[in-house]
Amino acid sequence: MQLHNTLTGQKETFVPLDPNRVTMYVCGPTVYSYAHIGNYRPPVVFDTLSRVLRRRYPGVVYARNITDIDDKINAAAVKEGVEIGVITQRYTAAYHEDLKALGVQPTDAEPKVTEHIPQITAMIERLIASGHAYAAEGHVLFHTLSYPDYGQLSGRDEQSLMAGARVEVAPYKKHAGDFVLWKPSSAEQPGWDSPWGRGRPGWHIECSAMSEAVLGDTIDIHGGGHDLIFPHHENEIAQSTCAHGGAVYARYWLHNGFVNVNHEKMSKSLGNVLLVHDLLKTLPGELIRLVLLTGHYRQPLDWNDDVAADARKKLDRLYGALRDLEGIEPAAGVTAPEAFIAALEDDLNTPMALAELFELARSANKSEDAAEKARLKAQLLDAGSLLGILQLTPEAWFSQQPTTSALTPEVIEQRIADRAAARKAKNFAESDRIRDELAAQGVIIEDSAQGARWRYA
């Protein structure tokens, strides 16, 4: 199995530290609002990777955190006049609901920052004791000059590091690039007692402490969006390596590319921020998931006016192949083809894997041999499960009523029955009229050897 390691810039053979306990940590959301489509690329990508890992290794422990204390959360709570827990519980629940719709399986652990304050303060104390951090005016800061390899992940020199960090000039800093591990809270702000006074953790220390708590000092895979390489992941490496006496923090670093909208970066000023919460009102979750897997995870992905229609066509083809295999029992013990698995184990090459999946569908459409159909159906279903698609029955997929259609499946079935009666009476003009009427309302009828079938356009 090959994975591209951001730290080395190369594709490497994946060899876990312990094959019986493969560990993976992925940075999760800050829950102050509904998440946009770009926020869901990491959970979909790494959910797929976790499925592939579990196929090869008996014990995978996958953790994705929830950041439930942050200045944006504080601001949202103040705006509504509520405790931060009201905000974080609401949007954590919404996040989970969206993940379920996208077919993202629950992780093995989901640590929350507010539940790990003791672990965070303990790690900060160790960093101070070892000379890598210092307290100043109610703050605790990590001293970047104490870690010679700082900047290795992002490949930046010190000047670039300073520019990229957007450093805050503060008189209590020993070095401009030092970053906050703990900061003081006012009486109005959420805070916890600590050796340095009442305060709250800085952003970067959270993941270091939580990954240590749930996975251990050294983890196999650390993932997240490309935007986290610097400063967040760079700072995580520095903190964790120094807190663990020089032990490697993460052995493989994987980062997914951005999601743009119509070739532009999402931003509130452009008004092009797409919330999955809203997209799910008109699009099936599997369709959104397929779009996020269509491109290679390391490359940027463009969400434009065509991607949803294209993904629907692709899923129609796959579900259509399964519908043609209705009544065929999948062959026992048959799994996805080797070429499909090889594509996913080659740095999660989902475009190549999808090409293999469509080849299976084409073979199924051509096959007239019962045994071969049983094998192909088993392979289709198993390959689909690794990608997190084809999780519905064909009937359920094709009968999902779009919000743009006023025709319910029950009404359509009745019209299909009326058409069948007209055909039986050789009233072909009426039969054609019903077909054209349904087509005008976005329902396509397909006549097959099994009888008339329909789907929403």
LUMLUM-657737 format. One record per residue (C-alpha): x, y, z; residue in three letters. Coordinates in steps of 0.25 Angstrom, whole numbers, padded with zeros to 4 digits, always signed. Example, Ala and Ser with C-alpha at 12.3 -4.5 7.8 and 13.67 -1.06 7.14 Angstrom:
! residues 2
+0049-0018+0031ala;+0055-0004+0029ser;
***
This chain:
! residues 457
+0000+0000+0000met;+0006+0013-0004gln;+0003+0027+0002leu;+0008+0041-0002his;+0015+0046+0010asn;+0014+0062+0011thr;+0027+0061+0020leu;+0036+0055+0010thr;+0028+0060-0003gly;+0028+0045-0008gln;+0019+0033-0009lys;+0024+0023+0001glu;+0021+0009+0004thr;+0011+0009+0017phe;+0017+0001+0028val;+0009+0003+0041pro;+0017+0003+0054leu;+0008-0008+0059asp;+0000-0016+0049pro;-0010-0020+0059asn;-0013-0006+0063arg;-0012+0004+0052val;-0015+0018+0057thr;-0020+0030+0049met;-0024+0044+0054tyr;-0031+0055+0045val;-0034+0069+0049cys;-0049+0071+0050gly;-0058+0083+0050pro;-0059+0096+0059thr;-0074+0095+0062val;-0079+0109+0062tyr;-0088+0108+0049ser;-0092+0099+0038tyr;-0080+0094+0030ala;-0077+0096+0015his;-0074+0086+0005ile;-0059+0088+0006gly;-0060+0084+0021asn;-0066+0070+0017tyr;-0055+0066+0007arg;-0046+0062+0019pro;-0056+0053+0026pro;-0061+0047+0012val;-0046+0044+0008val;-0041+0039+0021phe;-0054+0030+0023asp;-0051+0024+0010thr;-0036+0022+0014leu;-0041+0016+0027ser;-0049+0006+0020arg;-0037+0002+0011val;-0028+0001+0023leu;-0038-0008+0031arg;-0039-0018+0019arg;-0024-0020+0020arg;-0022-0018+0035tyr;-0030-0025+0047pro;-0029-0013+0056gly;-0031+0001+0052val;-0033+0012+0062val;-0038+0025+0055tyr;-0040+0038+0062ala;-0045+0051+0057arg;-0047+0062+0067asn;-0057+0073+0070ile;-0052+0087+0074thr;-0063+0092+0083asp;-0056+0104+0089ile;-0051+0115+0080asp;-0053+0130+0078asp;-0063+0128+0067lys;-0071+0119+0076ile;-0070+0130+0087asn;-0075+0141+0077ala;-0087+0132+0073ala;-0091+0130+0087ala;-0090+0144+0091val;-0098+0148+0078lys;-0109+0139+0083glu;-0108+0141+0097gly;-0106+0126+0101val;-0095+0118+0107glu;-0084+0112+0097ile;-0090+0098+0099gly;-0103+0102+0093val;-0095+0106+0080ile;-0086+0094+0080thr;-0097+0084+0083gln;-0105+0089+0072arg;-0095+0089+0061tyr;-0088+0076+0065thr;-0102+0070+0063ala;-0103+0076+0050ala;-0089+0072+0046tyr;-0092+0057+0050his;-0105+0058+0042glu;-0098+0063+0030asp;-0087+0052+0031leu;-0098+0041+0032lys;-0105+0046+0019ala;-0091+0046+0012leu;-0089+0031+0017gly;-0077+0035+0026val;-0076+0024+0037gln;-0074+0028+0051pro;-0060+0029+0055thr;-0054+0020+0067asp;-0052+0032+0075ala;-0057+0047+0074glu;-0049+0055+0085pro;-0055+0068+0089lys;-0046+0080+0094val;-0054+0083+0106thr;-0053+0069+0111glu;-0038+0069+0110his;-0034+0081+0117ile;-0026+0073+0128pro;-0018+0066+0117gln;-0015+0080+0110ile;-0010+0087+0123thr;-0002+0074+0126ala;+0005+0075+0112met;+0008+0090+0114ile;+0014+0087+0127glu;+0023+0077+0121arg;+0027+0087+0110leu;+0030+0097+0120ile;+0038+0088+0129ala;+0047+0083+0117ser;+0050+0098+0112gly;+0041+0098+0100his;+0030+0107+0105ala;+0030+0119+0115tyr;+0019+0127+0122ala;+0017+0141+0120ala;+0006+0151+0125glu;-0004+0140+0126gly;+0000+0134+0113his;+0008+0121+0111val;+0016+0121+0098leu;+0023+0110+0090phe;+0037+0115+0087his;+0040+0111+0072thr;+0055+0114+0073leu;+0055+0102+0083ser;+0051+0092+0072tyr;+0062+0092+0061pro;+0053+0085+0051asp;+0042+0095+0051tyr;+0037+0097+0037gly;+0041+0084+0032gln;+0026+0079+0028leu;+0023+0092+0020ser;+0037+0094+0015gly;+0037+0108+0018arg;+0049+0117+0023asp;+0048+0126+0035glu;+0044+0138+0027gln;+0033+0130+0020ser;+0029+0124+0033leu;+0027+0138+0039met;+0019+0143+0027ala;+0010+0130+0027gly;+0007+0130+0042ala;+0002+0144+0041arg;+0009+0146+0055val;+0004+0155+0065glu;+0014+0165+0070val;+0014+0164+0086ala;+0024+0170+0095pro;+0024+0157+0104tyr;+0029+0148+0092lys;+0043+0143+0092lys;+0042+0141+0077his;+0032+0147+0067ala;+0029+0133+0062gly;+0025+0127+0076asp;+0011+0123+0077phe;+0001+0122+0088val;-0002+0109+0096leu;-0011+0116+0106trp;-0017+0129+0107lys;-0024+0137+0118pro;-0040+0138+0118ser;-0047+0150+0123ser;-0059+0149+0133ala;-0068+0149+0121glu;-0061+0138+0113gln;-0061+0123+0115pro;-0049+0118+0123gly;-0043+0108+0132trp;-0033+0109+0144asp;-0019+0106+0141ser;-0005+0108+0147pro;-0004+0121+0139trp;-0018+0126+0143gly;-0032+0125+0137arg;-0031+0123+0122gly;-0033+0114+0110arg;-0024+0106+0101pro;-0019+0111+0088gly;-0023+0104+0075trp;-0011+0096+0072his;-0008+0089+0086ile;-0022+0083+0085glu;-0019+0073+0075cys;-0006+0069+0080ser;-0012+0066+0094ala;-0024+0059+0089met;-0017+0050+0079ser;-0007+0046+0090glu;-0019+0043+0099ala;-0027+0034+0089val;-0016+0029+0080leu;-0002+0030+0088gly;+0011+0037+0086asp;+0013+0033+0072thr;+0002+0031+0061ile;+0003+0025+0048asp;-0005+0034+0039ile;-0009+0049+0042his;-0018+0055+0031gly;-0026+0068+0028gly;-0028+0079+0018gly;-0016+0085+0011his;-0019+0098+0018asp;-0015+0092+0031leu;+0000+0089+0027ile;+0004+0102+0032phe;+0003+0107+0043pro;-0006+0096+0050his;+0001+0083+0046his;+0015+0090+0047glu;+0012+0094+0061asn;+0006+0080+0065glu;+0019+0074+0061ile;+0027+0083+0069ala;+0019+0082+0081gln;+0017+0067+0081ser;+0031+0064+0077thr;+0037+0072+0089cys;+0026+0067+0099ala;+0030+0053+0096his;+0045+0055+0097gly;+0048+0054+0082gly;+0039+0043+0078ala;+0033+0044+0064val;+0019+0050+0065tyr;+0013+0045+0052ala;+0019+0035+0042arg;+0011+0039+0030tyr;+0005+0052+0027trp;-0007+0053+0017leu;-0014+0065+0012his;-0026+0067+0003asn;-0027+0078-0007gly;-0037+0090-0007phe;-0051+0090-0012val;-0054+0102-0021asn;-0067+0107-0026val;-0068+0110-0041asn;-0052+0111-0041his;-0052+0121-0030glu;-0049+0120-0015lys;-0061+0120-0006met;-0063+0133+0001ser;-0074+0140+0008lys;-0070+0153+0000ser;-0073+0145-0013leu;-0085+0139-0008gly;-0081+0125-0013asn;-0080+0117+0001val;-0088+0104-0001leu;-0093+0098+0012leu;-0095+0083+0011val;-0107+0085+0020his;-0113+0093+0009asp;-0108+0084-0003leu;-0115+0072+0004leu;-0128+0078+0002lys;-0128+0076-0013thr;-0117+0066-0015leu;-0115+0051-0009pro;-0103+0049+0000gly;-0097+0038-0008glu;-0097+0048-0020leu;-0089+0058-0012ile;-0080+0048-0007arg;-0077+0043-0021leu;-0074+0057-0026val;-0064+0058-0014leu;-0057+0045-0018leu;-0057+0047-0033thr;-0044+0055-0033gly;-0031+0050-0027his;-0031+0054-0012tyr;-0018+0062-0013arg;-0023+0071-0025gln;-0032+0083-0024pro;-0047+0079-0027leu;-0056+0089-0034asp;-0071+0089-0031trp;-0078+0095-0043asn;-0091+0095-0049asp;-0089+0081-0056asp;-0083+0072-0045val;-0096+0069-0039ala;-0103+0065-0052ala;-0091+0057-0056asp;-0090+0050-0043ala;-0105+0046-0044arg;-0103+0040-0057lys;-0091+0032-0052lys;-0099+0027-0040leu;-0111+0024-0050asp;-0102+0015-0058arg;-0097+0008-0046leu;-0110+0006-0040tyr;-0116+0002-0053gly;-0106-0009-0054ala;-0110-0014-0041leu;-0125-0013-0044arg;-0123-0022-0057asp;-0117-0032-0047leu;-0129-0032-0038glu;-0133-0046-0034gly;-0118-0050-0035ile;-0112-0055-0022glu;-0098-0049-0021pro;-0087-0060-0021ala;-0082-0064-0007ala;-0068-0060-0003gly;-0066-0051-0015val;-0060-0038-0013thr;-0056-0026-0021ala;-0046-0028-0033pro;-0031-0027-0030glu;-0030-0016-0040ala;-0040-0008-0032phe;-0033-0011-0019ile;-0019-0007-0025ala;-0024+0006-0029ala;-0029+0010-0015leu;-0016+0005-0009glu;-0008+0013-0019asp;-0010+0026-0011asp;-0025+0025-0011leu;-0026+0027-0026asn;-0041+0028-0026thr;-0042+0032-0041pro;-0035+0019-0045met;-0044+0011-0035ala;-0057+0018-0041leu;-0052+0014-0055ala;-0051+0000-0050glu;-0065+0000-0044leu;-0071+0005-0057phe;-0064-0006-0064glu;-0071-0016-0055leu;-0084-0009-0058ala;-0081-0010-0073arg;-0078-0025-0072ser;-0091-0027-0064ala;-0099-0020-0074asn;-0093-0030-0085lys;-0093-0043-0077ser;-0103-0054-0081glu;-0097-0064-0071asp;-0104-0066-0058ala;-0091-0070-0051ala;-0084-0058-0056glu;-0095-0049-0053lys;-0095-0054-0038ala;-0079-0051-0038arg;-0081-0037-0044leu;-0092-0033-0034lys;-0083-0038-0022ala;-0072-0030-0028gln;-0080-0017-0030leu;-0086-0017-0016leu;-0073-0020-0010asp;-0065-0009-0018ala;-0077+0001-0015gly;-0076-0002+0000ser;-0061+0002+0000leu;-0064+0015-0007leu;-0077+0017+0002gly;-0086+0017-0010ile;-0097+0007-0015leu;-0102+0006-0001gln;-0117+0007-0005leu;-0125-0002-0013thr;-0127+0001-0028pro;-0142+0004-0025glu;-0139+0013-0013ala;-0129+0021-0022trp;-0138+0023-0034phe;-0150+0026-0026ser;-0143+0038-0018gln;-0153+0049-0021gln;-0146+0062-0024pro;-0151+0075-0018thr;-0153+0080-0032thr;-0163+0069-0035ser;-0178+0069-0031ala;-0179+0055-0035leu;-0178+0045-0023thr;-0174+0030-0026pro;-0188+0026-0023glu;-0194+0035-0034val;-0183+0030-0044ile;-0186+0016-0041glu;-0201+0018-0044gln;-0198+0025-0057arg;-0189+0014-0061ile;-0200+0004-0058ala;-0210+0013-0067asp;-0199+0012-0078arg;-0198-0003-0077ala;-0213-0004-0078ala;-0213+0005-0090ala;-0203-0003-0097arg;-0210-0016-0093lys;-0223-0010-0100ala;-0214-0007-0112lys;-0217+0008-0109asn;-0203+0012-0113phe;-0207+0027-0115ala;-0211+0028-0100glu;-0198+0020-0096ser;-0190+0030-0103asp;-0197+0041-0097arg;-0195+0036-0083ile;-0180+0034-0086arg;-0178+0048-0092asp;-0186+0054-0080glu;-0177+0048-0070leu;-0165+0052-0078ala;-0169+0066-0078ala;-0170+0065-0063gln;-0156+0060-0061gly;-0159+0045-0061val;-0153+0035-0071ile;-0159+0022-0074ile;-0150+0010-0079glu;-0157-0002-0085asp;-0149-0014-0082ser;-0150-0029-0083ala;-0154-0029-0068gln;-0165-0018-0071gly;-0166-0003-0070ala;-0156+0004-0061arg;-0155+0018-0057trp;-0146+0028-0051arg;-0146+0043-0048tyr;-0138+0051-0059ala;
***
